[in-house]
Amino acid sequence: MCGIVGYLGNGNAYDVLIKGLHRLEYRGYDSAGIAMVSPAGKLNVFKAKGKVENLETLCKDKDTNATIGIAHTRWATHGEPSDTNAHPHYSEDGELALVHNGTIENYKLLRDVLEEHGCTFHSETDTEVLVQLIEYIKVKNNCSLLDAVREALHQVVGAYAIAVIEKNNPDTIVAARQSSPLVIGIGEDDTFLASDATPFVEYTQNAVYLKDGEIAVIQRGEPLKIFDLDNCESKIDVKTLELTISQLEKGGYPSFMLKEIFEQPTTLRECIRGRVVDGGRKILLNGVLDNKEVFKNAKRIVIVACGTSWHASLIGKYLIQEMCHIPVEVEYASEFRYSCPVLTKDDIVIALSQSGETADTLAAVKIARDMGAFVFGISNAVGSSIPRETDSGAYIHVGPEIGVASTKAFTGQVMVLTILALAIAELRESMPQEKVAELGKHLLEIPELVEHVLKLDEEVKRLSLIYTYARNFLYLGRGYNYPVALEGALKLKEISYIHAEGYPAAEMKHGPIALIDAEMPSVIIAPQDHLYEKIVSNVQQVKARGGSIIAIVTEGDSVIRNIADHVLEIPEVPECLSPIITSIPLQLLSYYIAVNKGKNVDMPRNLAKSVTVE
Ligand code: M6R
C-alpha cells in the first residue's frame, strides 16, 4: 500500500505530482505529502492528514514552484495517520526528503543506533529511520546521494520502494525498490517515477519497471541509469504501456466501482478474446500451450491468493477438479507462507492477484519457486511483480481496476480460471472434446448474459432501500456458488461496513442458524443446479426461523419465489459458469446499500487497493 510519485523535468512538478497522487490514492488515503526543491534552492515539504484534496488546500498559498519533486499518499503501518507521520520524511538537517512504500523491519534497531549518534526523530514511522540513515552515511562518508542510498539499503531489512531528493541538488532523484513496485516513465524532457504507471500515462508510454535490488538515478539532461546494490550498471529495458487515460477516468459514472460493474460485459469479452475461438471449439491459453508437459503431468494444484482473489480461487478449485480431475488446494497466501508448505516438482502453484503486488501472494510465489514447483501467475496489472516472478501465466485483461472493492477483476479471474480449466482438460483429455466445445460455446455467451443481468440495476436499487439499515447479513450458497456467497459478504462489509458472513448453505445448521431472526436478512444464491433441491430446503430453514430472504434464482423459478421475500432472476447458464452471473446482483446490492448509507464506495475506510505490506 501507499503510493509514491516523483517528477524531474521542465514542467511544473507540483501539478504533475498532485495529479499523480490522485491516481494513486486507491493505494492509501489517510495522509498525503509532497517535497519539492524550489528554483531558489529551498526544500519545501508539505503534508496533510486525510485525502489528497486536504494537501491541495494546504498548498494553496504555499511556494510550489519547482521542476523536481516527490510525493506520497499513505496507508498507515507504523504510526497513526497524522500530519507528522505523513511522508515525505526529511533528514534532521533538512537536506534530504524521502518517500517510501513498504516496511522497514529492522527500523527499531537502526533508530536506536542513530539516536546514539545524536539523531532526533519526529515521527513514529519506520521511514524516517531510512532518510536519517542515508543522511548520516552521506555526511560521515562525504559521499554522493547514490552511494549513501546504496550503503543504507545494505543495512535495511524489509520491503521498500523509495525516492529521495536533496536540497542542494535540484537535478537528481535517486529511487530504489525491494519487494514494493516502482516504475519509471521516460518522456522527452521529463522523467517520472511512480508505484504504477497511472500517474504518467498521459505524458509518456515508455516505462521501465525497476527490479528488486535496483537503484535508479534520474538526472536532469542525462539518460536514466540503473545500478544493482553492488553498483553494477543494469541494462535498461523500456516497455510500452498498454494503458489509456479513459481507463483511469469515471467516464460519466458517479464512482469507479459502478463504472467497473457496468464494464463487465466488455472486460469479459477482452478476457476471452483470442482464447476461446472457433465458436468455442478451441481453447488457446498460451501459458498452458507453452508448458504442455507440466500441465499434463501435474499431480496437484495449489492456488494461493488473498481476499476476493481467494474467493475466485475457490471457484477455480471446483472448476479444475470437475473438469481436469486434479486435486486442488486453495490457500490464503498469508497462511501458506508460514504453514511449512510441502511442495514437489509435480505440483503447480497458481498465484492469483489482481494487482500482482500483494505482498503475501508474492512471498508465496517465492517460496513455491524455491521449492521447485512450477508457478503460474494470474494477474491483471501488466508488468507487476507476480507476472515477472512466475514461470508462466495469464493476464485477465480487464483494464485498471480503481475502485477498492474488486468487481470486474473478480469476474475476470473466474473467467481465466474457467479457460485454464478447459485448456488443461483438453490437454489431459479429462473431459470429452464435445463437452469442452459445448462449454466453450457457453463461455462466449457469458458477456451478453452479464449485460442482461445488469438490467437488474433498478430492481436491486429499490431492494437496497429496504435493507440499508440492516446490521447483519448472511450470504449462503452451495457448490460453485458457495465462494460467490463469500464474495457477496465481503463486498457488503468492505464498502458499507455492515457485518456480513458468507457460508456454505448446508453448514448453516451447524451454528449460524442460531443467528437468524427477523433482523437478520439472508442472501441465498440458488440457481437451478444439481444442488437446487437441497438449497430449497436451506431456504425453508431460514424462513421457518423468521429470517427475510433475498434469493438469486434462475428465471422462471416458482418454488423459491413462493418462499423468499424477494427474488432476483438470472438467466439459465451451465452450473460451472454460474458464478460470473450470480455475482453481478450481489455487486449491485452491496454498491447501492453503501451509497444509501452515504459511504465512499471507491475508498472505503482503512482499506487500500493493493496490499503491499504483510
Ligand atoms: O491484488 P490482489 O488481488 O492480490 O488483492 C487481494 C485482496 O487484497 C483484494 O482482493 C481485496 O480483498 C479486495 N479489496 C476485495 O474487494
Residues whose N, C-alpha, C, O or C-beta is under 5 A from the ligand:
A	BS01	M6R	C306 G307 T308 S309 L352 S353 Q354 S355 G356 T358 V404 A405 S406 K609 V611
